[in-house]
């Protein structure tokens, strides 16, 4: 027997607004730090392979904690989770602002990550349960608009602060805002949750931590230590074995910590796969372009930030528009158009030269972000729309976890391609250059020649990495051809008032 129910309650806009402000602050702080990394390297006297752990460590903690978020969302109220998450984030921000040595700064970043890991799945779950399926695209679009303003202003603001103040100001100016958000949450969030009979399976937590943590650490270390390093392949092996054991254990449990049975819903499985592939391609621009702009071209931090600003603004503006179009046309056509644009622009980024103009970079990056804006939110929303309501916490947690893992894999893959190909090109360029050397070059000439060879080799390595990213984006485009408009699946475990199992289905287009 089918019972059709339709959501008529007014969405809790006040609750959503407070959650969005908190998530915005977390997103903003994450993008603020990227442009400041070269300055932090000089000030704290650390190597690039060390300073990159400010980003990698953040991903590592997210990858470990996000799988637990599905349990936390079901167990605790939004108010308690939000205040705990923002409290941890604020504590980490204060610690980072007063860090005088790198280990203290890294500890602050990882404490921040422990708070932000809960924020995104929590907000996504509230959004999914607050809006009916036919209005969810528009709601997610507005949600994307708010959050995209963080990466829009982050790099430019960071560049300006780093040029005029100490890099610690990046943390200091966030701290009072975070405290205000905590106070708003304390006084405005009033939701309560009935006592839920859920217990955390500590064996699953351990397996999840070792599994996701090992894979993230292994791939992240590969970019600096190389794939033949024991620390890389040993942690990957341990991570994979632990993850497989974790998945098998979850499938056998009545109340799993992270429910892998959601992959039996084809549109969710497809959307998760596409999101992972797109995230890997996205990291090519986020990772390689700043290296090209600042290291090879010598462009200042504020100009590097300004270069990314138009693309981020376009992406932010497009979010609500894309959400509305998703409600009308579905995710397939948007994803296909967006991925065609992404593939083409990523290919053109593999043709960078030492003389590529600043204007050309801005235009190409902006068009690429326009394409990306039509992919992520529609694809993710379409997949989540197919899940029964009780699976939303697991769906949002699964998506967030897989994005962290794919981000680490994408970073490691592209850094490895860039590094290994730079070495190969360096040898080829040096051999060619020596053939044209006449007489006995001076020491100054040799130093200048070595610098030019290094810059050209790194440029070719970056181009090769962008070329690999083009193929990654093309895989996502092929997968997008199989997207169908999702309808919410029937839930065979829903029960009516008499205790009989019935199928509950929400209306939706």
C-alpha positions as CSV (number, residue, x, y, z in Angstrom):
1,X,0.0,0.0,0.0
2,X,1.4,3.4,-0.9
3,X,0.9,6.5,1.1
4,X,1.8,9.8,-0.6
5,X,2.8,12.6,1.7
6,X,3.7,16.1,0.8
7,X,5.6,18.6,2.8
8,X,3.6,21.7,3.6
9,X,5.4,23.1,6.6
10,X,7.3,26.4,6.1
11,X,11.0,25.8,5.9
12,X,13.0,26.9,9.0
13,X,14.6,29.9,7.3
14,X,16.1,31.3,10.6
15,X,17.8,27.9,11.3
16,X,19.1,27.7,7.8
17,X,20.4,31.3,7.9
18,X,22.5,30.7,11.0
19,X,23.9,27.4,9.6
20,X,24.8,29.1,6.4
21,X,26.7,31.9,8.2
22,X,28.7,29.3,10.1
23,X,29.5,27.3,6.9
24,X,30.4,30.5,5.1
25,X,33.0,31.4,7.8
26,X,34.5,27.9,7.6
27,X,34.7,28.1,3.8
28,X,36.1,31.6,3.8
29,X,38.9,30.6,6.2
30,X,39.8,27.6,4.0
31,X,40.3,29.7,0.9
32,X,42.0,32.5,2.8
33,X,45.1,30.4,3.6
34,X,45.9,29.2,0.1
35,X,47.5,32.4,-1.2
36,X,49.3,32.9,2.1
37,X,51.2,29.6,2.0
38,X,54.4,31.1,0.4
39,X,54.5,33.8,3.1
40,X,54.0,31.3,5.9
41,X,56.9,29.2,4.4
42,X,59.3,32.1,4.7
43,X,58.1,33.3,8.1
44,X,58.1,29.8,9.8
45,X,61.0,28.6,7.8
46,X,59.4,25.4,6.4
47,X,59.6,23.6,3.0
48,X,56.8,23.4,0.4
49,X,56.4,19.7,1.3
50,X,55.8,20.7,4.9
51,X,53.6,23.7,4.4
52,X,51.2,21.8,2.1
53,X,50.1,19.8,5.2
54,X,48.1,22.9,6.2
55,X,45.8,21.9,3.3
56,X,46.4,18.1,3.4
57,X,45.9,17.9,7.2
58,X,42.6,19.8,6.8
59,X,41.5,17.2,4.3
60,X,42.7,14.3,6.4
61,X,40.7,15.3,9.5
62,X,37.6,16.0,7.3
63,X,38.0,12.5,5.7
64,X,38.2,10.9,9.1
65,X,35.3,12.8,10.8
66,X,32.8,13.2,8.0
67,X,31.8,9.5,8.0
68,X,30.8,9.8,11.7
69,X,28.6,12.8,10.8
70,X,25.8,10.6,9.7
71,X,25.6,9.1,13.1
72,X,26.0,12.5,14.8
73,X,23.1,14.0,12.8
74,X,20.8,11.2,13.7
75,X,21.8,11.2,17.4
76,X,22.0,14.8,18.3
77,X,20.0,18.0,17.7
78,X,21.1,20.6,15.1
79,X,21.6,23.1,17.9
80,X,24.1,20.9,19.8
81,X,26.0,19.8,16.8
82,X,26.2,23.4,15.4
83,X,27.5,24.8,18.7
84,X,30.0,22.0,19.1
85,X,31.3,22.4,15.5
86,X,31.6,26.2,15.7
87,X,33.2,25.9,19.1
88,X,35.9,23.6,17.7
89,X,36.4,25.8,14.6
90,X,36.7,29.0,16.8
91,X,39.3,27.3,19.1
92,X,41.4,26.2,16.1
93,X,41.1,29.8,14.7
94,X,42.4,31.3,17.9
95,X,45.2,28.8,18.1
96,X,46.3,29.4,14.5
97,X,46.2,33.2,15.0
98,X,48.8,33.0,17.8
99,X,51.0,30.3,16.3
100,X,54.7,31.1,16.3
101,X,55.9,27.7,15.2
102,X,54.5,25.4,12.4
103,X,53.4,22.5,14.6
104,X,51.1,24.9,16.6
105,X,49.7,26.3,13.4
106,X,49.1,22.8,12.0
107,X,47.3,21.8,15.2
108,X,45.1,24.9,14.9
109,X,44.2,24.0,11.3
110,X,43.3,20.4,12.3
111,X,41.1,21.6,15.2
112,X,39.4,23.9,12.7
113,X,38.8,21.0,10.4
114,X,37.2,18.9,13.2
115,X,34.5,21.6,13.4
116,X,34.1,22.3,9.7
117,X,33.8,18.5,9.0
118,X,30.4,18.5,10.7
119,X,29.1,21.8,9.3
120,X,28.6,20.8,5.6
121,X,26.8,17.5,6.1
122,X,24.7,19.1,8.8
123,X,23.6,22.0,6.6
124,X,23.0,19.8,3.6
125,X,20.8,17.5,5.7
126,X,18.7,20.4,7.0
127,X,18.3,21.7,3.4
128,X,17.2,18.3,2.1
129,X,14.6,17.8,4.8
130,X,13.3,21.4,4.8
131,X,12.3,21.6,1.1
132,X,10.1,19.4,-1.1
133,X,11.8,17.7,-4.0
134,X,10.3,20.0,-6.6
135,X,11.8,23.1,-4.9
136,X,15.1,21.6,-3.8
137,X,17.1,22.7,-6.8
138,X,16.3,26.4,-6.2
139,X,17.0,26.1,-2.5
140,X,20.3,24.4,-3.2
141,X,21.2,27.1,-5.7
142,X,20.7,29.8,-3.1
143,X,22.7,27.7,-0.7
144,X,25.5,27.6,-3.3
145,X,25.3,31.3,-3.9
146,X,26.0,32.1,-0.2
147,X,28.8,29.6,0.1
148,X,30.5,30.6,-3.2
149,X,31.0,34.1,-2.0
150,X,33.6,32.7,0.3
151,X,36.0,31.5,-2.4
152,X,35.0,34.6,-4.5
153,X,36.4,37.1,-1.9
154,X,38.8,34.7,-0.1
155,X,41.9,34.8,-2.4
156,X,41.7,38.6,-3.1
157,X,41.1,39.4,0.6
158,X,44.0,37.1,1.5
159,X,46.3,38.7,-1.0
160,X,45.5,42.2,0.4
161,X,46.0,41.1,4.0
162,X,49.3,39.3,3.3
163,X,50.7,42.3,1.5
164,X,49.7,44.8,4.2
165,X,49.7,42.9,7.4
166,X,51.1,39.8,9.1
167,X,49.6,36.5,7.8
168,X,48.2,35.8,11.3
169,X,45.6,38.5,10.6
170,X,43.9,35.9,8.4
171,X,42.9,34.1,11.6
172,X,42.5,37.2,13.9
173,X,39.8,38.9,11.8
174,X,37.8,35.6,11.5
175,X,37.9,35.0,15.3
176,X,35.3,37.7,16.4
177,X,33.0,36.8,13.5
178,X,33.1,33.1,14.6
179,X,32.3,34.1,18.2
180,X,29.3,36.2,17.1
181,X,28.1,33.2,15.0
182,X,28.3,31.0,18.2
183,X,26.3,33.5,20.2
184,X,23.6,33.7,17.4
185,X,23.4,29.9,17.4
186,X,23.2,29.8,21.1
187,X,20.2,32.2,21.3
188,X,18.4,31.5,18.0
189,X,18.6,27.8,17.6
190,X,15.9,26.1,19.7
191,X,15.3,22.7,18.0
192,X,15.2,19.7,20.2
193,X,15.6,16.0,19.3
194,X,13.8,13.1,20.9
195,X,16.1,10.5,22.5
196,X,17.4,8.2,19.8
197,X,18.5,4.7,20.5
198,X,21.7,4.8,18.5
199,X,25.1,3.7,19.8
200,X,28.4,4.4,18.1
201,X,30.2,1.3,17.0
202,X,33.8,2.0,18.0
203,X,35.2,-0.8,15.9
204,X,33.6,0.9,12.9
205,X,35.0,4.3,13.9
206,X,38.5,2.7,14.2
207,X,38.2,1.0,10.8
208,X,36.8,4.2,9.2
209,X,39.6,6.3,10.7
210,X,42.4,4.0,9.6
211,X,40.7,3.3,6.2
212,X,39.9,6.8,5.0
213,X,42.8,8.3,6.9
214,X,45.3,5.9,5.5
215,X,44.1,6.4,1.9
216,X,44.1,10.2,2.3
217,X,47.6,10.2,3.9
218,X,49.0,7.8,1.4
219,X,47.8,9.8,-1.7
220,X,48.8,13.1,-0.1
221,X,52.3,11.9,0.7
222,X,52.7,10.5,-2.8
223,X,52.9,14.1,-4.2
224,X,56.1,14.8,-2.2
225,X,57.6,11.4,-1.3
226,X,57.0,9.6,-4.5
227,X,54.9,6.4,-5.2
228,X,57.9,4.1,-4.4
229,X,58.2,5.4,-0.8
230,X,57.3,2.8,1.9
231,X,55.2,5.4,3.8
232,X,53.1,5.8,0.7
233,X,52.3,2.3,-0.4
234,X,52.2,0.9,3.2
235,X,49.6,3.4,4.4
236,X,47.6,2.9,1.1
237,X,47.6,-0.9,1.6
238,X,46.6,-0.6,5.3
239,X,44.0,2.0,4.3
240,X,42.4,-0.1,1.6
241,X,42.2,-3.3,3.8
242,X,40.7,-1.3,6.6
243,X,38.2,0.4,4.3
244,X,37.1,-2.9,2.7
245,X,36.6,-4.4,6.2
246,X,34.7,-1.3,7.3
247,X,32.3,-1.5,4.3
248,X,31.7,-5.3,4.8
249,X,31.0,-4.6,8.5
250,X,28.5,-1.7,7.7
251,X,26.6,-3.9,5.2
252,X,26.0,-6.5,7.9
253,X,24.7,-4.1,10.6
254,X,21.1,-3.2,11.1
255,X,22.0,0.4,12.1
256,X,25.3,1.1,10.3
257,X,27.4,4.2,11.0
258,X,27.7,4.9,7.3
259,X,25.1,3.1,5.1
260,X,26.8,1.8,1.9
261,X,23.5,0.2,0.7
262,X,22.6,3.7,-0.6
263,X,24.7,2.9,-3.6
264,X,22.0,0.5,-4.8
265,X,20.1,3.7,-5.9
266,X,21.6,4.1,-9.4
267,X,21.3,7.9,-9.7
268,X,23.0,8.4,-6.3
269,X,25.8,6.0,-7.3
270,X,26.2,7.8,-10.6
271,X,26.2,11.3,-9.1
272,X,28.7,10.3,-6.5
273,X,31.1,9.0,-9.2
274,X,30.7,12.1,-11.3
275,X,31.3,14.4,-8.3
276,X,34.5,12.5,-7.4
277,X,35.8,12.8,-11.0
278,X,34.9,16.5,-11.2
279,X,36.5,17.2,-7.9
280,X,39.8,15.7,-9.2
281,X,39.6,17.9,-12.3
282,X,38.7,20.9,-10.2
283,X,41.8,20.6,-8.1
284,X,43.9,21.1,-11.3
285,X,42.9,24.7,-11.5
286,X,43.0,25.3,-7.7
287,X,46.5,23.7,-7.4
288,X,48.4,24.3,-10.6
289,X,47.3,27.8,-11.5
290,X,48.6,29.5,-8.4
291,X,52.0,27.7,-8.8
292,X,52.2,28.9,-12.4
293,X,51.1,32.5,-11.6
294,X,53.3,33.1,-8.6
295,X,56.3,30.8,-9.1
296,X,56.8,31.0,-12.9
297,X,55.3,34.4,-13.7
298,X,56.2,36.2,-10.5
299,X,52.7,37.7,-10.1
300,X,52.1,39.2,-6.6
301,X,49.7,37.5,-4.2
302,X,47.0,40.2,-4.5
303,X,47.1,40.1,-8.3
304,X,46.9,36.3,-8.2
305,X,43.8,36.6,-6.0
306,X,42.3,39.2,-8.2
307,X,42.8,36.9,-11.2
308,X,40.6,34.2,-9.6
309,X,37.9,36.7,-8.4
310,X,35.8,37.1,-11.7
311,X,35.5,33.3,-12.0
312,X,34.4,32.8,-8.4
313,X,31.9,35.7,-8.7
314,X,30.5,34.1,-11.9
315,X,30.2,30.8,-10.1
316,X,28.4,32.4,-7.2
317,X,25.9,34.3,-9.4
318,X,25.2,31.2,-11.4
319,X,24.4,29.0,-8.4
320,X,20.7,30.2,-7.9
321,X,20.2,30.4,-11.7
322,X,21.5,26.8,-12.1
323,X,19.3,25.7,-9.2
324,X,16.2,27.2,-10.9
325,X,17.2,25.6,-14.3
326,X,17.7,22.3,-12.5
327,X,14.1,22.4,-11.2
328,X,12.8,23.0,-14.7
329,X,15.1,20.8,-16.9
330,X,16.8,18.4,-14.5
331,X,20.5,17.7,-14.0
332,X,21.5,15.9,-17.2
333,X,21.5,18.8,-19.8
334,X,23.2,21.1,-17.3
335,X,25.9,18.7,-16.4
336,X,26.6,17.9,-20.1
337,X,26.9,21.6,-21.1
338,X,29.0,22.4,-18.0
339,X,31.4,19.5,-18.5
340,X,31.9,20.3,-22.2
341,X,32.9,23.8,-21.2
342,X,35.2,22.4,-18.4
343,X,36.9,19.9,-20.8
344,X,37.6,22.6,-23.5
345,X,38.9,25.2,-21.0
346,X,41.0,22.6,-19.1
347,X,42.6,21.6,-22.5
348,X,43.5,25.3,-23.3
349,X,45.1,25.5,-19.8
350,X,47.5,22.8,-21.0
351,X,48.8,25.3,-23.6
352,X,50.3,27.8,-21.1
353,X,53.5,29.6,-22.1
354,X,55.9,32.0,-20.4
355,X,54.2,34.8,-22.1
356,X,50.5,33.9,-21.6
357,X,48.8,37.2,-20.8
358,X,47.1,38.0,-17.5
359,X,43.9,38.9,-19.4
360,X,43.9,35.5,-21.2
361,X,44.3,33.7,-17.8
362,X,41.4,35.6,-16.3
363,X,39.0,35.0,-19.2
364,X,39.9,31.3,-19.5
365,X,39.6,30.7,-15.7
366,X,36.2,32.6,-15.6
367,X,34.8,30.5,-18.4
368,X,36.0,27.3,-16.7
369,X,34.2,28.4,-13.4
370,X,31.1,29.1,-15.4
371,X,31.1,25.5,-16.7
372,X,31.9,24.1,-13.2
373,X,28.9,26.0,-11.8
374,X,26.5,23.9,-14.0
375,X,27.9,20.6,-12.7
376,X,28.5,20.1,-9.0
377,X,25.2,21.2,-7.4
378,X,22.8,19.8,-10.0
379,X,24.6,16.4,-10.1
380,X,24.7,16.1,-6.3
381,X,21.1,17.2,-5.8
382,X,19.8,14.8,-8.5
383,X,21.5,11.9,-6.8
384,X,20.3,12.8,-3.3
385,X,16.8,13.3,-4.6
386,X,16.5,9.5,-5.3
387,X,17.2,8.6,-1.7
388,X,14.4,7.9,0.9
389,X,14.4,10.6,3.6
390,X,16.0,8.4,6.3
391,X,19.1,8.0,4.1
392,X,19.7,11.7,3.7
393,X,22.3,11.9,6.6
394,X,24.2,8.9,5.0
395,X,24.0,10.4,1.5
396,X,25.3,13.8,2.5
397,X,28.1,12.2,4.7
398,X,29.0,9.8,1.9
399,X,29.3,12.6,-0.7
400,X,31.4,14.8,1.6
401,X,33.7,11.9,2.4
402,X,34.2,10.9,-1.2
403,X,34.9,14.5,-2.2
404,X,37.7,14.6,0.4
405,X,39.1,11.3,-0.8
406,X,38.9,12.3,-4.5
407,X,40.4,15.7,-3.7
408,X,43.4,14.0,-2.1
409,X,43.7,11.6,-5.0
410,X,43.5,14.4,-7.5
411,X,46.1,16.5,-5.7
412,X,48.5,13.6,-5.4
413,X,48.0,12.5,-9.0
414,X,48.4,16.0,-10.5
415,X,51.4,16.9,-8.3
416,X,53.1,13.6,-9.2
417,X,52.5,14.2,-12.9
418,X,53.8,17.8,-12.6
419,X,56.9,16.7,-10.6
420,X,57.9,13.7,-12.7
421,X,57.2,15.4,-16.1
422,X,59.1,18.5,-14.9
423,X,62.2,16.4,-14.2
424,X,61.9,14.7,-17.6
425,X,61.4,18.0,-19.5
426,X,64.3,19.5,-17.4
427,X,66.7,16.9,-18.7
428,X,65.5,17.3,-22.3
429,X,65.8,21.1,-22.2
430,X,69.2,21.0,-20.5
431,X,70.6,18.5,-23.1
432,X,69.2,20.7,-25.9
433,X,70.6,23.9,-24.3
434,X,74.1,22.5,-23.9
435,X,74.3,21.7,-27.6
436,X,74.0,25.4,-28.3
437,X,76.5,26.6,-25.7
438,X,79.8,27.9,-27.3
439,X,83.0,28.6,-25.4
440,X,83.2,28.5,-21.6
441,X,80.2,30.0,-20.0
442,X,80.7,32.0,-16.8
443,X,79.2,31.0,-13.4
444,X,76.6,33.8,-13.7
445,X,75.6,32.5,-17.1
446,X,75.3,29.0,-15.8
447,X,73.1,30.1,-12.9
448,X,70.9,32.1,-15.2
449,X,70.6,29.1,-17.6
450,X,69.8,26.7,-14.8
451,X,67.0,29.1,-13.6
452,X,65.5,29.3,-17.1
453,X,65.6,25.6,-17.6
454,X,63.9,25.0,-14.2
455,X,61.1,27.5,-15.1
456,X,60.6,26.0,-18.6
457,X,60.6,22.5,-17.2
458,X,58.0,23.4,-14.5
459,X,55.8,25.1,-17.1
460,X,55.8,22.0,-19.2
461,X,55.1,19.8,-16.2
462,X,52.1,22.0,-15.3
463,X,50.9,21.8,-18.9
464,X,51.1,18.0,-18.8
465,X,49.2,17.9,-15.5
466,X,46.4,20.1,-17.1
467,X,46.4,17.7,-20.0
468,X,45.8,14.7,-17.7
469,X,43.0,16.8,-16.0
470,X,41.4,17.2,-19.4
471,X,41.0,13.5,-19.7
472,X,39.7,13.3,-16.1
473,X,37.0,15.9,-17.0
474,X,36.2,14.0,-20.2
475,X,35.4,10.8,-18.1
476,X,32.9,12.9,-16.1
477,X,31.3,14.1,-19.4
478,X,30.8,10.5,-20.6
479,X,29.3,9.5,-17.3
480,X,26.9,12.5,-17.4
481,X,25.3,11.2,-20.5
482,X,23.7,8.5,-18.4
483,X,22.0,10.9,-15.9
484,X,18.3,10.6,-15.6
485,X,15.9,12.8,-13.6
486,X,15.6,11.2,-10.2
487,X,12.4,10.6,-8.3
488,X,12.4,9.7,-4.6
489,X,12.6,6.0,-4.2
490,X,10.1,4.1,-2.1
491,X,11.2,3.3,1.4
492,X,10.4,-0.4,2.2
493,X,11.1,0.0,5.9
494,X,8.7,2.9,6.6
495,X,5.9,1.9,9.0
496,X,2.4,3.2,9.4
497,X,0.7,4.0,12.8
498,X,-0.3,0.4,13.3
499,X,3.2,-0.9,12.8
500,X,2.7,-2.3,9.3
501,X,5.5,-1.7,6.8
502,X,4.4,0.7,4.0
503,X,6.1,2.5,1.2
504,X,6.3,6.2,1.7
505,X,6.9,8.3,-1.4
506,X,7.2,12.1,-1.6
507,X,5.7,13.8,-4.6
508,X,8.2,15.4,-7.0
509,X,8.9,16.0,-10.6
